[in-house]
């Protein structure tokens, strides 16, 4: 998968950028969580499996489905847990 063409300034805003498959989700409101199996890390460091905090209730909410592959652009919300939203650059990988 080729990364979206972003400026260095845009990439610098993110702490972690990775490609991963959704394993499970726990829907909530603004603090929903999804577990990912990380297949490739483009920026930052990650374990082979990581939890992601995401927005599940506003205009920037994300709709994860187990089995989908996503490119995630995240910022650390707490130790070891990044946060991402659709108003950023994160997107589902098209087949």
C-alpha positions as semicolon CSV with decimal commas, in nm:
position;residue;x (nm);y (nm);z (nm)
1;X;0,000;0,000;0,000
2;X;0,131;0,342;-0,087
3;X;0,094;0,619;0,168
4;X;-0,114;0,921;0,081
5;X;0,108;1,209;-0,031
6;X;0,131;1,438;0,269
7;X;0,362;1,727;0,344
8;X;0,632;1,680;0,606
9;X;0,440;1,930;0,823
10;X;0,126;1,714;0,803
11;X;0,314;1,394;0,887
12;X;0,491;1,567;1,176
13;X;0,153;1,622;1,347
14;X;0,113;1,246;1,404
15;X;0,293;1,032;1,662
16;X;0,224;0,700;1,489
17;X;0,127;0,593;1,137
18;X;0,056;0,226;1,071
19;X;-0,129;-0,021;0,851
20;X;-0,336;-0,274;1,043
21;X;-0,633;-0,507;1,042
22;X;-0,926;-0,451;1,278
23;X;-0,954;-0,742;1,523
24;X;-1,232;-0,619;1,754
25;X;-1,423;-0,303;1,844
26;X;-1,592;-0,171;2,157
27;X;-1,837;0,099;2,063
28;X;-1,894;0,382;2,299
29;X;-1,932;0,752;2,259
30;X;-1,637;0,978;2,210
31;X;-1,399;0,717;2,360
32;X;-1,465;0,402;2,159
33;X;-1,179;0,152;2,114
34;X;-1,066;-0,082;1,839
35;X;-0,797;-0,351;1,850
36;X;-0,565;-0,379;1,550
37;X;-0,315;-0,636;1,429
38;X;-0,036;-0,411;1,303
39;X;0,110;-0,526;0,970
40;X;0,338;-0,231;0,891
41;X;0,459;0,074;1,085
42;X;0,545;0,387;0,886
43;X;0,613;0,624;1,177
44;X;0,665;0,566;1,548
45;X;0,674;0,234;1,732
46;X;0,406;-0,025;1,795
47;X;0,353;-0,371;1,934
48;X;0,219;-0,635;1,690
49;X;-0,127;-0,569;1,837
50;X;-0,246;-0,225;1,952
51;X;-0,561;-0,065;2,086
52;X;-0,680;0,255;1,921
53;X;-0,910;0,512;2,078
54;X;-1,146;0,673;1,831
55;X;-1,441;0,905;1,808
56;X;-1,768;0,718;1,780
57;X;-2,022;0,997;1,821
58;X;-1,942;1,318;1,630
59;X;-1,897;1,424;1,268
60;X;-1,540;1,286;1,287
61;X;-1,656;0,941;1,404
62;X;-1,509;0,625;1,256
63;X;-1,688;0,307;1,155
64;X;-1,458;0,007;1,199
65;X;-1,555;-0,346;1,094
66;X;-1,355;-0,649;1,211
67;X;-1,143;-0,782;0,924
68;X;-1,100;-0,444;0,750
69;X;-0,751;-0,308;0,690
70;X;-0,688;0,058;0,772
71;X;-0,405;0,308;0,745
72;X;-0,409;0,487;1,079
73;X;-0,265;0,830;1,152
74;X;-0,273;0,871;1,529
75;X;-0,164;1,085;1,820
76;X;-0,093;0,936;2,163
77;X;-0,392;0,991;2,391
78;X;-0,233;0,796;2,675
79;X;0,067;0,566;2,710
80;X;0,054;0,303;2,434
81;X;-0,292;0,403;2,306
82;X;-0,316;0,630;2,002
83;X;-0,628;0,828;1,907
84;X;-0,750;0,881;1,551
85;X;-1,056;1,025;1,378
86;X;-1,198;1,059;1,027
87;X;-1,129;1,433;1,028
88;X;-0,760;1,335;1,017
89;X;-0,600;1,125;0,745
90;X;-0,694;0,771;0,864
91;X;-0,876;0,570;0,597
92;X;-0,990;0,217;0,522
93;X;-0,771;0,040;0,265
94;X;-0,966;-0,016;-0,054
95;X;-0,942;-0,362;-0,207
